[in-house]
Amino acid sequence: MIFDTHAHYTDGRFDSDRDALLSSMRGKGVGLIMTLGDNLKESRAALEIARRYPFVYAGVGVHPSDIAELDDEKLDALRSLAADEKVKCIGEIGLDYYWNDNAPREVQMNGLRRQMALARSLSLPVVIHDREAHADSMSIVREFPDVRGEFHCYSGAAEDAKELVKRGWYLGFGGATTYKNARRALEVIAAVPLERILVETDCPYLAPEPFRGRRNDSSLVSEVVKKIAEVRGLSADEVERATYENGKRFFNIDDRGRLK
């Protein structure tokens, strides 16, 4: 079974067939799914989806694209959502300097620090979005040595990846690892312990080859598993089993909700 550790099933592109799609995952080899919120509204929706499906869990948080909304009231609301047993992380949170219309860098950094502190207070891991902001993301991680986390869709260098692993962090890899320009990601996959690698879709975004350009979903994470197996010189089954167990360990999930 596969664990898709990063999905966005609250996205409107799933509105027409969300239930049918999620209900089909057993037959497609997907055992567990983590669906993440990008803001308070979507965090609530992610939790509702997780409550409906035993094999789906939720993350709650405010993405850097929406960080301007994060005030004391919304931070308290995230804290309340995180008390639910189906919530297993604070995320998706992080920094994104790519889009010019995102909040100023200092606002993003302050919002990330506040959510890192929330995760620390709740003893929950974090899921980090890092786009064109790697130095600042690493700097804030170092400010919170007692917070565990994962860099989703990891795009940094191998040396930083090794530092993160030493700090107890995990690295997530998705469809982009199958693209022709994925040299750096493949170098990292070869350089870090398999025990710290997670597989993900980021669906509906970033469908892997040969499905690039279509709506992504959890069944396609199998292509990521194949690419990692190729890089590591392992079978796809070995990588599937390892990353499934890695995801359970990282999010503190047992097998009660697994699709069997």
C-alpha positions in Angstrom: 0.0 0.0 0.0 1.0 3.6 -0.7 0.8 6.6 1.7 0.2 9.8 -0.2 1.5 12.2 2.5 0.5 15.5 0.8 -2.8 16.1 -1.0 -5.4 18.8 -1.3 -8.7 17.1 -1.7 -10.5 20.4 -0.6 -9.6 21.8 -4.1 -12.6 22.7 -6.3 -11.2 20.4 -9.1 -12.4 17.5 -7.0 -15.9 18.8 -6.4 -17.5 16.7 -9.2 -16.1 13.3 -8.1 -14.4 13.6 -4.8 -16.4 10.8 -3.1 -16.1 8.4 -6.0 -12.4 9.1 -6.3 -11.5 8.7 -2.7 -13.7 5.6 -2.5 -11.7 4.0 -5.3 -8.3 4.3 -3.7 -8.4 0.8 -2.2 -8.4 -0.7 -5.6 -5.6 1.6 -6.7 -3.1 0.5 -4.0 -3.4 3.6 -1.8 -3.7 2.9 1.9 -3.4 6.3 3.6 -3.8 9.9 2.5 -2.9 13.2 4.3 -5.0 16.1 3.0 -3.8 19.6 4.0 -5.4 23.0 4.5 -4.0 26.2 3.0 -6.0 28.5 5.1 -8.6 28.4 7.9 -11.6 27.6 5.7 -9.7 24.8 3.8 -8.3 23.5 7.1 -11.9 23.0 8.4 -12.8 21.4 5.1 -9.8 19.1 5.2 -10.8 17.9 8.7 -14.3 17.2 7.5 -13.0 15.0 4.7 -10.7 13.2 7.1 -13.7 12.5 9.4 -15.6 11.0 6.6 -12.9 8.5 5.5 -11.1 6.4 8.0 -7.9 6.2 5.8 -7.7 10.0 5.4 -6.0 12.3 7.9 -5.7 16.1 8.0 -3.3 18.9 8.4 -4.4 22.4 9.4 -2.5 25.6 8.8 -2.2 28.8 6.8 -0.1 28.7 3.6 2.2 31.6 2.8 -0.1 32.7 0.0 -2.8 33.3 2.6 -0.6 34.3 5.5 -2.0 37.9 5.7 -5.2 36.4 7.2 -3.4 34.9 10.2 -4.3 36.9 13.3 -4.7 35.8 17.0 -8.3 34.7 16.4 -7.4 32.4 13.5 -4.4 31.0 15.3 -6.7 30.1 18.1 -9.1 28.5 15.6 -6.2 26.4 14.2 -5.4 25.3 17.7 -9.0 24.1 18.3 -9.0 22.2 15.0 -5.7 20.6 15.8 -7.3 19.1 19.0 -9.2 16.6 16.8 -7.7 13.1 16.7 -7.7 13.1 12.8 -5.4 16.1 12.7 -1.8 14.9 12.6 0.2 18.0 11.6 0.3 21.8 11.3 0.5 22.4 7.5 0.7 23.4 4.9 2.8 26.3 6.2 6.0 28.0 5.0 7.5 30.7 2.8 6.9 31.5 -0.9 8.8 34.3 -2.4 8.0 33.3 -6.0 4.7 35.2 -6.3 5.0 39.0 -6.2 1.5 39.4 -4.8 2.2 37.3 -1.7 2.6 39.1 1.6 6.0 40.8 2.3 8.8 38.5 3.4 8.7 39.6 7.0 5.0 39.0 7.2 5.5 35.5 5.9 8.4 34.8 8.2 6.4 36.0 11.2 3.4 33.8 10.2 5.7 30.8 9.9 7.2 31.4 13.3 3.8 31.7 14.9 2.7 28.4 13.4 6.0 26.7 14.3 5.4 27.8 17.9 1.8 26.5 17.7 3.1 23.1 16.5 5.7 23.1 19.3 3.0 23.8 21.9 0.8 20.9 20.5 3.7 18.4 20.0 2.7 18.1 16.3 5.0 18.0 13.3 4.9 20.6 10.6 4.7 20.4 6.8 6.8 23.1 5.1 6.2 24.8 1.8 9.4 26.4 0.6 9.5 28.2 -2.8 12.4 30.5 -3.7 12.8 30.9 0.1 15.2 28.2 1.1 17.7 30.2 3.1 15.0 31.8 5.3 13.1 28.5 5.6 16.2 26.8 6.9 17.0 29.7 9.3 13.5 29.5 10.9 13.8 25.7 11.2 17.0 26.3 13.2 15.2 28.6 15.5 12.9 25.7 16.5 15.2 22.7 17.3 12.4 21.0 19.2 9.9 21.0 16.3 9.9 18.0 13.9 8.8 18.5 10.3 9.0 17.7 6.6 9.9 19.9 3.7 7.3 18.9 1.1 8.4 18.9 -2.6 12.0 19.3 -1.4 14.0 21.5 -3.7 17.1 22.4 -1.7 20.6 21.1 -1.9 21.9 17.8 -0.7 23.9 19.4 2.1 20.8 21.1 3.6 18.9 17.9 3.2 21.6 16.1 5.3 21.3 18.8 8.0 17.5 18.4 8.1 17.8 14.6 8.4 20.2 15.1 11.4 17.6 17.3 13.0 15.1 14.5 12.7 13.2 16.0 9.7 11.8 14.2 6.6 11.8 15.1 2.9 8.8 14.8 0.6 9.1 14.1 -3.1 6.3 14.2 -5.7 5.6 14.3 -9.4 8.3 16.8 -10.1 10.9 14.1 -9.4 9.8 12.5 -12.7 10.5 15.6 -14.8 13.5 16.1 -17.0 14.8 19.0 -14.9 14.7 17.0 -11.6 18.5 16.5 -11.3 18.8 18.2 -7.9 15.9 16.2 -6.3 17.3 12.9 -7.6 20.7 13.8 -6.1 19.0 14.3 -2.7 17.0 11.1 -3.0 20.3 9.2 -3.6 22.1 11.0 -0.7 19.7 10.7 2.3 18.5 7.7 4.2 15.4 6.0 2.7 13.9 6.1 6.2 13.5 9.9 5.9 11.8 10.0 2.5 8.1 10.5 2.0 6.1 10.3 -1.2 3.3 12.7 -2.1 1.2 14.0 -5.0 0.4 17.6 -4.0 -2.7 16.8 -5.9 -4.5 18.2 -7.9 -1.1 19.8 -8.9 2.1 18.4 -10.3 1.0 15.2 -11.9 4.0 13.0 -12.7 5.2 11.8 -16.1 3.6 10.4 -18.2 0.5 12.2 -16.9 1.9 15.7 -16.6 -0.7 18.3 -17.4 -3.7 16.4 -16.1 -5.3 16.6 -12.7 -3.2 14.7 -10.2 -4.6 12.2 -7.6 -3.2 9.9 -5.1 -3.2 6.9 -7.4 -0.4 8.5 -9.4 2.1 8.6 -6.6 3.1 5.2 -7.7 5.1 6.9 -10.5 7.1 8.7 -7.8 7.7 5.4 -6.0 9.1 4.0 -9.3 11.4 6.9 -9.8 12.8 6.7 -6.2 13.3 2.9 -6.7 15.2 3.5 -9.9 17.5 6.1 -8.2 18.1 3.9 -5.1 18.5 0.6 -7.0 15.6 -1.0 -5.2 12.3 -2.5 -6.2 9.2 -0.4 -6.2 7.7 -2.7 -3.6 10.6 -2.0 -1.2 10.2 1.8 -1.6 6.5 1.5 -1.3 6.8 -0.4 2.0 9.5 1.9 3.4 7.8 5.2 2.6 4.4 3.9 3.9 6.0 3.1 7.2 7.9 6.4 7.1 4.7 8.3 6.7 3.0 6.5 9.6 6.0 7.2 11.8 6.2 10.8 10.9 2.5 11.5 11.4 2.1 9.1 14.4 -0.6 7.0 12.6 -1.4 3.4 13.3 -3.0 1.0 10.9 -6.6 1.3 12.2 -7.6 3.5 9.3 -5.8 1.8 6.6 -7.7 0.5 3.6 -7.5 -3.2 3.8 
